[in-house]
């Protein structure tokens, strides 16, 4: 519900590019990717980066 509310409040039109700094395994960027033109997640935690590389 929190992500849905954030998406609603952002009033996105589908042409934006979002950058999520410190995204961990990318939960928020993955959620927003369906509404954005481009979404980038930037992480610095080695374990989270390795986990994300294994995601299908």
N, C-alpha and C positions, 0 to 999 in steps of 0.2 A: 504494500500500500504506500509506503514511503517513496519508493521509486516512481510509482504511478503519479503521485502528487508532485514530485519534482519535475517529471516530464510535462505534466499539465501546466505548471507554473512557468516553465521555460518558454512556452509558446513557440516551439520550433516549427520551421516551415519545410524542413527536409534538405535545405541547402547549406546548413552550417557544418563547420568542422569543429569537433570537440576534442580537447586533450585532457585526459585524466591523469594528473601527476600522482605518483605513488598509488597506482591502481591495484596493487596486490595481484590477485589472479584475474582481475578484469570483470568483476561482477557488474559494476555500473556501466562501463563501456559496452559490454555485451548487451545489456538491457536497452541502452540508448541507440545502439547500432541500427535498430529497425526504424528509427526516426531521423537519422542523420545521414548526410552525404558521406562524411568521413569521420571516423572515431579512432583516436590513437590512445593507447594506454602506455604509460611510462612507469616502469617499476625499477626498484633498486635492490629488492630483497632477493638474493640468489635462489632460495628455495621456491619462492612464488614464481619466479621466471621459469625455473625448470618445470614446475607443475603446469604452467600455461603452455609450454612447448609440447607437453604430452596430451593436451586437450584435443579431442577429435574435431 
